Amino acid sequence: MTNRQQRVRYKIKKFSNRKRLTIFRSNNHIYAQLIDDKNGTTIVSSSSIEKSLREKDLSRKEIAEEIGKNIAKKIISKGIDEVAFDRGRYKYHGVIKILADAARSEGLKF
């Protein structure tokens, strides 16, 4: 774990009792999952390796937007509307920002 990742996660866990929306970005794919830290379980997840997204011919930014909308719909369908956004070791720009803005546009609050 990098220093930035530790700092971000510490602040989220210390000051928030919300479930954590975590983002992971590799060179090829983007993953988002909602984690319940009390039980240590993943509630919902969405990623660029899902069949529905792989079939579409989208750019990396469009994929991030689709994942943001997808994960927000799944989270809201579970009855959760407020989450803590864990950007991990990534700066809040580029595909991370696009994903977060898309999730907010679907009604998710963080």
N, CA, C and O atoms as a GROMACS GRO file, in nm:
protein
  440
    1MET      N    1   0.084  -0.118   0.000
    1MET     CA    2   0.000   0.000   0.000
    1MET      C    3   0.088   0.125   0.000
    1MET      O    4   0.183   0.134   0.078
    2THR      N    5   0.057   0.216  -0.085
    2THR     CA    6   0.134   0.340  -0.091
    2THR      C    7   0.089   0.435   0.019
    2THR      O    8  -0.016   0.416   0.080
    3ASN      N    9   0.169   0.537   0.043
    3ASN     CA   10   0.135   0.635   0.146
    3ASN      C   11   0.003   0.704   0.116
    3ASN      O   12  -0.080   0.723   0.205
    4ARG      N   13  -0.018   0.741  -0.010
    4ARG     CA   14  -0.143   0.809  -0.046
    4ARG      C   15  -0.262   0.717  -0.021
    4ARG      O   16  -0.364   0.760   0.032
    5GLN      N   17  -0.249   0.591  -0.059
    5GLN     CA   18  -0.358   0.495  -0.040
    5GLN      C   19  -0.390   0.478   0.108
    5GLN      O   20  -0.507   0.472   0.145
    6GLN      N   21  -0.288   0.469   0.192
    6GLN     CA   22  -0.309   0.456   0.336
    6GLN      C   23  -0.377   0.579   0.392
    6GLN      O   24  -0.468   0.568   0.475
    7ARG      N   25  -0.334   0.697   0.348
    7ARG     CA   26  -0.390   0.822   0.397
    7ARG      C   27  -0.538   0.835   0.359
    7ARG      O   28  -0.621   0.871   0.442
    8VAL      N   29  -0.570   0.805   0.235
    8VAL     CA   30  -0.708   0.815   0.188
    8VAL      C   31  -0.797   0.717   0.262
    8VAL      O   32  -0.904   0.754   0.310
    9ARG      N   33  -0.754   0.592   0.273
    9ARG     CA   34  -0.835   0.490   0.339
    9ARG      C   35  -0.852   0.518   0.488
    9ARG      O   36  -0.959   0.493   0.543
   10TYR      N   37  -0.748   0.570   0.554
   10TYR     CA   38  -0.756   0.603   0.696
   10TYR      C   39  -0.862   0.710   0.720
   10TYR      O   40  -0.943   0.698   0.812
   11LYS      N   41  -0.861   0.814   0.638
   11LYS     CA   42  -0.958   0.923   0.655
   11LYS      C   43  -1.100   0.874   0.633
   11LYS      O   44  -1.192   0.913   0.705
   12ILE      N   45  -1.118   0.788   0.535
   12ILE     CA   46  -1.252   0.736   0.506
   12ILE      C   47  -1.303   0.652   0.622
   12ILE      O   48  -1.416   0.669   0.667
   13LYS      N   49  -1.221   0.562   0.671
   13LYS     CA   50  -1.265   0.471   0.777
   13LYS      C   51  -1.282   0.542   0.911
   13LYS      O   52  -1.369   0.504   0.989
   14LYS      N   53  -1.201   0.644   0.938
   14LYS     CA   54  -1.208   0.712   1.066
   14LYS      C   55  -1.329   0.804   1.076
   14LYS      O   56  -1.394   0.810   1.180
   15PHE      N   57  -1.358   0.876   0.969
   15PHE     CA   58  -1.459   0.980   0.977
   15PHE      C   59  -1.592   0.942   0.915
   15PHE      O   60  -1.684   1.024   0.913
   16SER      N   61  -1.606   0.822   0.863
   16SER     CA   62  -1.730   0.787   0.795
   16SER      C   63  -1.775   0.647   0.832
   16SER      O   64  -1.695   0.554   0.839
   17ASN      N   65  -1.905   0.633   0.856
   17ASN     CA   66  -1.963   0.501   0.880
   17ASN      C   67  -2.031   0.447   0.756
   17ASN      O   68  -2.099   0.344   0.762
   18ARG      N   69  -2.013   0.516   0.645
   18ARG     CA   70  -2.077   0.475   0.521
   18ARG      C   71  -2.004   0.355   0.460
   18ARG      O   72  -1.890   0.324   0.496
   19LYS      N   73  -2.071   0.290   0.368
   19LYS     CA   74  -2.007   0.184   0.291
   19LYS      C   75  -1.909   0.251   0.194
   19LYS      O   76  -1.929   0.366   0.156
   20ARG      N   77  -1.806   0.179   0.153
   20ARG     CA   78  -1.695   0.237   0.076
   20ARG      C   79  -1.702   0.196  -0.070
   20ARG      O   80  -1.701   0.077  -0.102
   21LEU      N   81  -1.708   0.295  -0.160
   21LEU     CA   82  -1.702   0.271  -0.304
   21LEU      C   83  -1.555   0.281  -0.346
   21LEU      O   84  -1.498   0.389  -0.348
   22THR      N   85  -1.496   0.167  -0.378
   22THR     CA   86  -1.354   0.158  -0.408
   22THR      C   87  -1.331   0.144  -0.558
   22THR      O   88  -1.404   0.073  -0.627
   23ILE      N   89  -1.230   0.214  -0.606
   23ILE     CA   90  -1.194   0.212  -0.747
   23ILE      C   91  -1.056   0.150  -0.763
   23ILE      O   92  -0.964   0.180  -0.687
   24PHE      N   93  -1.042   0.064  -0.863
   24PHE     CA   94  -0.911   0.013  -0.900
   24PHE      C   95  -0.896   0.030  -1.051
   24PHE      O   96  -0.986  -0.006  -1.127
   25ARG      N   97  -0.784   0.083  -1.093
   25ARG     CA   98  -0.758   0.108  -1.234
   25ARG      C   99  -0.627   0.040  -1.271
   25ARG      O  100  -0.522   0.072  -1.216
   26SER      N  101  -0.635  -0.053  -1.364
   26SER     CA  102  -0.513  -0.114  -1.415
   26SER      C  103  -0.483  -0.051  -1.550
   26SER      O  104  -0.552   0.042  -1.592
   27ASN      N  105  -0.381  -0.099  -1.619
   27ASN     CA  106  -0.350  -0.045  -1.750
   27ASN      C  107  -0.458  -0.075  -1.852
   27ASN      O  108  -0.476   0.000  -1.948
   28ASN      N  109  -0.530  -0.184  -1.832
   28ASN     CA  110  -0.629  -0.226  -1.931
   28ASN      C  111  -0.774  -0.214  -1.886
   28ASN      O  112  -0.862  -0.200  -1.970
   29HIS      N  113  -0.801  -0.218  -1.757
   29HIS     CA  114  -0.938  -0.225  -1.709
   29HIS      C  115  -0.962  -0.132  -1.590
   29HIS      O  116  -0.869  -0.082  -1.527
   30ILE      N  117  -1.090  -0.110  -1.562
   30ILE     CA  118  -1.133  -0.029  -1.448
   30ILE      C  119  -1.234  -0.111  -1.369
   30ILE      O  120  -1.323  -0.173  -1.427
   31TYR      N  121  -1.220  -0.112  -1.237
   31TYR     CA  122  -1.307  -0.188  -1.150
   31TYR      C  123  -1.362  -0.097  -1.042
   31TYR      O  124  -1.291  -0.009  -0.992
   32ALA      N  125  -1.489  -0.116  -1.005
   32ALA     CA  126  -1.550  -0.042  -0.895
   32ALA      C  127  -1.629  -0.142  -0.811
   32ALA      O  128  -1.697  -0.229  -0.865
   33GLN      N  129  -1.618  -0.129  -0.679
   33GLN     CA  130  -1.695  -0.218  -0.592
   33GLN      C  131  -1.735  -0.146  -0.465
   33GLN      O  132  -1.663  -0.059  -0.416
   34LEU      N  133  -1.851  -0.182  -0.412
   34LEU     CA  134  -1.900  -0.128  -0.287
   34LEU      C  135  -1.868  -0.227  -0.177
   34LEU      O  136  -1.909  -0.343  -0.184
   35ILE      N  137  -1.794  -0.182  -0.075
   35ILE     CA  138  -1.746  -0.270   0.031
   35ILE      C  139  -1.808  -0.229   0.164
   35ILE      O  140  -1.813  -0.111   0.198
   36ASP      N  141  -1.856  -0.328   0.238
   36ASP     CA  142  -1.904  -0.308   0.374
   36ASP      C  143  -1.788  -0.346   0.467
   36ASP      O  144  -1.758  -0.463   0.485
   37ASP      N  145  -1.724  -0.244   0.527
   37ASP     CA  146  -1.605  -0.270   0.609
   37ASP      C  147  -1.638  -0.341   0.739
   37ASP      O  148  -1.553  -0.412   0.793
   38LYS      N  149  -1.758  -0.324   0.791
   38LYS     CA  150  -1.794  -0.391   0.917
   38LYS      C  151  -1.799  -0.542   0.900
   38LYS      O  152  -1.752  -0.616   0.986
   39ASN      N  153  -1.855  -0.588   0.788
   39ASN     CA  154  -1.865  -0.732   0.762
   39ASN      C  155  -1.752  -0.784   0.674
   39ASN      O  156  -1.732  -0.905   0.665
   40GLY      N  157  -1.679  -0.695   0.610
   40GLY     CA  158  -1.571  -0.735   0.522
   40GLY      C  159  -1.620  -0.802   0.394
   40GLY      O  160  -1.558  -0.896   0.345
   41THR      N  161  -1.733  -0.752   0.341
   41THR     CA  162  -1.791  -0.814   0.222
   41THR      C  163  -1.808  -0.711   0.110
   41THR      O  164  -1.821  -0.591   0.134
   42THR      N  165  -1.806  -0.762  -0.011
   42THR     CA  166  -1.836  -0.680  -0.128
   42THR      C  167  -1.985  -0.692  -0.156
   42THR      O  168  -2.037  -0.803  -0.170
   43ILE      N  169  -2.053  -0.578  -0.164
   43ILE     CA  170  -2.198  -0.579  -0.184
   43ILE      C  171  -2.231  -0.585  -0.332
   43ILE      O  172  -2.305  -0.673  -0.376
   44VAL      N  173  -2.177  -0.491  -0.411
   44VAL     CA  174  -2.196  -0.492  -0.556
   44VAL      C  175  -2.066  -0.453  -0.624
   44VAL      O  176  -1.979  -0.390  -0.563
   45SER      N  177  -2.052  -0.491  -0.750
   45SER     CA  178  -1.932  -0.454  -0.824
   45SER      C  179  -1.966  -0.434  -0.971
   45SER      O  180  -2.067  -0.484  -1.021
   46SER      N  181  -1.881  -0.360  -1.038
   46SER     CA  182  -1.894  -0.336  -1.181
   46SER      C  183  -1.754  -0.316  -1.237
   46SER      O  184  -1.667  -0.258  -1.171
   47SER      N  185  -1.731  -0.363  -1.359
   47SER     CA  186  -1.598  -0.348  -1.417
   47SER      C  187  -1.604  -0.348  -1.568
   47SER      O  188  -1.707  -0.378  -1.628
   48SER      N  189  -1.492  -0.315  -1.628
   48SER     CA  190  -1.484  -0.310  -1.774
   48SER      C  191  -1.470  -0.448  -1.835
   48SER      O  192  -1.469  -0.460  -1.958
   49ILE      N  193  -1.460  -0.553  -1.755
   49ILE     CA  194  -1.450  -0.688  -1.811
   49ILE      C  195  -1.586  -0.756  -1.820
   49ILE      O  196  -1.595  -0.872  -1.862
   50GLU      N  197  -1.693  -0.685  -1.780
   50GLU     CA  198  -1.827  -0.740  -1.795
   50GLU      C  199  -1.860  -0.754  -1.943
   50GLU      O  200  -1.819  -0.672  -2.024
   51LYS      N  201  -1.933  -0.857  -1.976
   51LYS     CA  202  -1.961  -0.889  -2.116
   51LYS      C  203  -2.034  -0.774  -2.186
   51LYS      O  204  -2.005  -0.745  -2.302
   52SER      N  205  -2.126  -0.709  -2.118
   52SER     CA  206  -2.204  -0.601  -2.181
   52SER      C  207  -2.115  -0.484  -2.222
   52SER      O  208  -2.144  -0.417  -2.321
   53LEU      N  209  -2.007  -0.458  -2.147
   53LEU     CA  210  -1.917  -0.349  -2.182
   53LEU      C  211  -1.810  -0.391  -2.282
   53LEU      O  212  -1.766  -0.309  -2.363
   54ARG      N  213  -1.769  -0.517  -2.278
   54ARG     CA  214  -1.666  -0.564  -2.371
   54ARG      C  215  -1.717  -0.566  -2.515
   54ARG      O  216  -1.641  -0.545  -2.609
   55GLU      N  217  -1.848  -0.591  -2.531
   55GLU     CA  218  -1.906  -0.599  -2.665
   55GLU      C  219  -1.912  -0.463  -2.733
   55GLU      O  220  -1.906  -0.455  -2.856
   56LYS      N  221  -1.925  -0.357  -2.654
   56LYS     CA  222  -1.931  -0.222  -2.710
   56LYS      C  223  -1.791  -0.174  -2.746
   56LYS      O  224  -1.693  -0.210  -2.679
   57ASP      N  225  -1.782  -0.095  -2.850
   57ASP     CA  226  -1.653  -0.038  -2.890
   57ASP      C  227  -1.645   0.103  -2.833
   57ASP      O  228  -1.681   0.200  -2.900
   58LEU      N  229  -1.596   0.114  -2.708
   58LEU     CA  230  -1.593   0.241  -2.637
   58LEU      C  231  -1.451   0.281  -2.604
   58LEU      O  232  -1.362   0.197  -2.593
   59SER      N  233  -1.431   0.412  -2.588
   59SER     CA  234  -1.300   0.461  -2.543
   59SER      C  235  -1.290   0.439  -2.392
   59SER      O  236  -1.389   0.405  -2.327
   60ARG      N  237  -1.173   0.459  -2.339
   60ARG     CA  238  -1.149   0.439  -2.196
   60ARG      C  239  -1.235   0.532  -2.110
   60ARG      O  240  -1.286   0.491  -2.006
   61LYS      N  241  -1.252   0.655  -2.155
   61LYS     CA  242  -1.334   0.752  -2.080
   61LYS      C  243  -1.482   0.714  -2.085
   61LYS      O  244  -1.552   0.730  -1.986
   62GLU      N  245  -1.528   0.667  -2.198
   62GLU     CA  246  -1.668   0.624  -2.210
   62GLU      C  247  -1.694   0.500  -2.124
   62GLU      O  248  -1.802   0.486  -2.066
   63ILE      N  249  -1.597   0.412  -2.117
   63ILE     CA  250  -1.610   0.293  -2.032
   63ILE      C  251  -1.620   0.335  -1.885
   63ILE      O  252  -1.702   0.282  -1.811
   64ALA      N  253  -1.536   0.431  -1.843
   64ALA     CA  254  -1.541   0.479  -1.705
   64ALA      C  255  -1.678   0.539  -1.673
   64ALA      O  256  -1.731   0.518  -1.564
   65GLU      N  257  -1.734   0.612  -1.768
   65GLU     CA  258  -1.866   0.671  -1.747
   65GLU      C  259  -1.974   0.564  -1.734
   65GLU      O  260  -2.062   0.573  -1.649
   66GLU      N  261  -1.966   0.462  -1.818
   66GLU     CA  262  -2.062   0.351  -1.812
   66GLU      C  263  -2.052   0.276  -1.680
   66GLU      O  264  -2.154   0.239  -1.621
   67ILE      N  265  -1.930   0.253  -1.633
   67ILE     CA  266  -1.910   0.182  -1.506
   67ILE      C  267  -1.967   0.265  -1.391
   67ILE      O  268  -2.029   0.210  -1.300
   68GLY      N  269  -1.945   0.396  -1.394
   68GLY     CA  270  -1.999   0.485  -1.291
   68GLY      C  271  -2.151   0.479  -1.285
   68GLY      O  272  -2.209   0.471  -1.177
   69LYS      N  273  -2.214   0.483  -1.400
   69LYS     CA  274  -2.361   0.475  -1.405
   69LYS      C  275  -2.410   0.338  -1.360
   69LYS      O  276  -2.508   0.327  -1.286
   70ASN      N  277  -2.340   0.234  -1.406
   70ASN     CA  278  -2.375   0.096  -1.370
   70ASN      C  279  -2.370   0.072  -1.220
   70ASN      O  280  -2.464   0.020  -1.161
   71ILE      N  281  -2.258   0.111  -1.160
   71ILE     CA  282  -2.240   0.086  -1.016
   71ILE      C  283  -2.340   0.168  -0.935
   71ILE      O  284  -2.390   0.120  -0.833
   72ALA      N  285  -2.369   0.291  -0.978
   72ALA     CA  286  -2.466   0.374  -0.906
   72ALA      C  287  -2.605   0.311  -0.909
   72ALA      O  288  -2.674   0.310  -0.808
   73LYS      N  289  -2.645   0.260  -1.024
   73LYS     CA  290  -2.777   0.195  -1.034
   73LYS      C  291  -2.784   0.072  -0.944
   73LYS      O  292  -2.885   0.050  -0.877
   74LYS      N  293  -2.677  -0.007  -0.943
   74LYS     CA  294  -2.674  -0.127  -0.859
   74LYS      C  295  -2.680  -0.092  -0.711
   74LYS      O  296  -2.750  -0.157  -0.634
   75ILE      N  297  -2.606   0.013  -0.671
   75ILE     CA  298  -2.603   0.052  -0.530
   75ILE      C  299  -2.738   0.106  -0.487
   75ILE      O  300  -2.788   0.072  -0.380
   76ILE      N  301  -2.799   0.191  -0.569
   76ILE     CA  302  -2.928   0.249  -0.534
   76ILE      C  303  -3.036   0.140  -0.530
   76ILE      O  304  -3.128   0.148  -0.448
   77SER      N  305  -3.026   0.039  -0.616
   77SER     CA  306  -3.123  -0.070  -0.612
   77SER      C  307  -3.113  -0.152  -0.483
   77SER      O  308  -3.209  -0.218  -0.444
   78LYS      N  309  -2.997  -0.148  -0.417
   78LYS     CA  310  -2.980  -0.215  -0.288
   78LYS      C  311  -3.032  -0.131  -0.172
   78LYS      O  312  -3.031  -0.176  -0.057
   79GLY      N  313  -3.078  -0.007  -0.200
   79GLY     CA  314  -3.132   0.079  -0.096
   79GLY      C  315  -3.029   0.168  -0.029
   79GLY      O  316  -3.055   0.222   0.078
   80ILE      N  317  -2.913   0.184  -0.090
   80ILE     CA  318  -2.806   0.267  -0.035
   80ILE      C  319  -2.791   0.388  -0.126
   80ILE      O  320  -2.776   0.374  -0.247
   81ASP      N  321  -2.794   0.509  -0.066
   81ASP     CA  322  -2.778   0.627  -0.152
   81ASP      C  323  -2.659   0.713  -0.112
   81ASP      O  324  -2.624   0.807  -0.183
   82GLU      N  325  -2.595   0.683   0.002
   82GLU     CA  326  -2.477   0.758   0.044
   82GLU      C  327  -2.361   0.661   0.066
   82GLU      O  328  -2.374   0.562   0.138
   83VAL      N  329  -2.248   0.691   0.003
   83VAL     CA  330  -2.129   0.608   0.016
   83VAL      C  331  -2.008   0.698   0.039
   83VAL      O  332  -2.016   0.820   0.022
   84ALA      N  333  -1.897   0.638   0.078
   84ALA     CA  334  -1.769   0.708   0.090
   84ALA      C  335  -1.686   0.668  -0.031
   84ALA      O  336  -1.670   0.549  -0.058
   85PHE      N  337  -1.634   0.765  -0.105
   85PHE     CA  338  -1.559   0.738  -0.228
   85PHE      C  339  -1.412   0.717  -0.195
   85PHE      O  340  -1.345   0.808  -0.147
   86ASP      N  341  -1.363   0.596  -0.221
   86ASP     CA  342  -1.223   0.560  -0.196
   86ASP      C  343  -1.150   0.554  -0.330
   86ASP      O  344  -1.162   0.456  -0.403
   87ARG      N  345  -1.075   0.660  -0.360
   87ARG     CA  346  -1.004   0.666  -0.488
   87ARG      C  347  -0.873   0.590  -0.481
   87ARG      O  348  -0.805   0.576  -0.582
   88GLY      N  349  -0.838   0.541  -0.364
   88GLY     CA  350  -0.717   0.462  -0.349
   88GLY      C  351  -0.592   0.543  -0.372
   88GLY      O  352  -0.578   0.653  -0.320
   89ARG      N  353  -0.502   0.490  -0.452
   89ARG     CA  354  -0.376   0.558  -0.476
   89ARG      C  355  -0.379   0.650  -0.596
   89ARG      O  356  -0.276   0.703  -0.637
   90TYR      N  357  -0.497   0.670  -0.654
   90TYR     CA  358  -0.509   0.748  -0.777
   90TYR      C  359  -0.550   0.892  -0.745
   90TYR      O  360  -0.629   0.916  -0.654
   91LYS      N  361  -0.498   0.985  -0.821
   91LYS     CA  362  -0.540   1.124  -0.809
   91LYS      C  363  -0.680   1.138  -0.865
   91LYS      O  364  -0.722   1.060  -0.951
   92TYR      N  365  -0.752   1.237  -0.816
   92TYR     CA  366  -0.890   1.257  -0.858
   92TYR      C  367  -0.892   1.337  -0.988
   92TYR      O  368  -0.919   1.457  -0.988
   93HIS      N  369  -0.862   1.270  -1.098
   93HIS     CA  370  -0.871   1.331  -1.231
   93HIS      C  371  -0.876   1.219  -1.334
   93HIS      O  372  -0.855   1.102  -1.302
   94GLY      N  373  -0.904   1.255  -1.458
   94GLY     CA  374  -0.909   1.155  -1.564
   94GLY      C  375  -1.025   1.060  -1.548
   94GLY      O  376  -1.136   1.102  -1.518
   95VAL      N  377  -0.999   0.931  -1.568
   95VAL     CA  378  -1.107   0.832  -1.565
   95VAL      C  379  -1.168   0.817  -1.425
   95VAL      O  380  -1.285   0.782  -1.413
   96ILE      N  381  -1.090   0.843  -1.320
   96ILE     CA  382  -1.143   0.836  -1.184
   96ILE      C  383  -1.249   0.945  -1.164
   96ILE      O  384  -1.356   0.919  -1.108
   97LYS      N  385  -1.220   1.064  -1.209
   97LYS     CA  386  -1.314   1.176  -1.197
   97LYS      C  387  -1.437   1.152  -1.283
   97LYS      O  388  -1.549   1.181  -1.240
   98ILE      N  389  -1.419   1.100  -1.402
   98ILE     CA  390  -1.531   1.071  -1.492
   98ILE      C  391  -1.624   0.968  -1.429
   98ILE      O  392  -1.746   0.983  -1.433
   99LEU      N  393  -1.566   0.862  -1.372
   99LEU     CA  394  -1.644   0.758  -1.307
   99LEU      C  395  -1.723   0.815  -1.189
   99LEU      O  396  -1.841   0.785  -1.173
  100ALA      N  397  -1.659   0.898  -1.107
  100ALA     CA  398  -1.726   0.957  -0.991
  100ALA      C  399  -1.839   1.051  -1.033
  100ALA      O  400  -1.947   1.048  -0.974
  101ASP      N  401  -1.815   1.133  -1.134
  101ASP     CA  402  -1.918   1.226  -1.182
  101ASP      C  403  -2.037   1.152  -1.240
  101ASP      O  404  -2.151   1.194  -1.222
  102ALA      N  405  -2.012   1.042  -1.310
  102ALA     CA  406  -2.120   0.962  -1.367
  102ALA      C  407  -2.204   0.898  -1.256
  102ALA      O  408  -2.326   0.892  -1.267
  103ALA      N  409  -2.138   0.851  -1.150
  103ALA     CA  410  -2.211   0.792  -1.038
  103ALA      C  411  -2.295   0.899  -0.968
  103ALA      O  412  -2.408   0.871  -0.927
  104ARG      N  413  -2.241   1.018  -0.953
  104ARG     CA  414  -2.318   1.128  -0.892
  104ARG      C  415  -2.438   1.166  -0.977
  104ARG      O  416  -2.545   1.195  -0.924
  105SER      N  417  -2.421   1.165  -1.108
  105SER     CA  418  -2.531   1.204  -1.197
  105SER      C  419  -2.648   1.106  -1.190
  105SER      O  420  -2.761   1.142  -1.222
  106GLU      N  421  -2.621   0.981  -1.148
  106GLU     CA  422  -2.726   0.882  -1.133
  106GLU      C  423  -2.795   0.890  -0.997
  106GLU      O  424  -2.889   0.815  -0.971
  107GLY      N  425  -2.748   0.979  -0.909
  107GLY     CA  426  -2.815   0.999  -0.781
  107GLY      C  427  -2.740   0.951  -0.660
  107GLY      O  428  -2.793   0.957  -0.549
  108LEU      N  429  -2.618   0.903  -0.676
  108LEU     CA  430  -2.538   0.857  -0.564
  108LEU      C  431  -2.473   0.976  -0.495
  108LEU      O  432  -2.426   1.068  -0.562
  109LYS      N  433  -2.470   0.977  -0.362
  109LYS     CA  434  -2.415   1.091  -0.288
  109LYS      C  435  -2.286   1.049  -0.219
  109LYS      O  436  -2.280   0.949  -0.148
  110PHE      N  437  -2.181   1.129  -0.243
  110PHE     CA  438  -2.054   1.112  -0.171
  110PHE      C  439  -1.973   1.239  -0.180
  110PHE      O  440  -1.863   1.246  -0.126
   0.00000   0.00000   0.00000
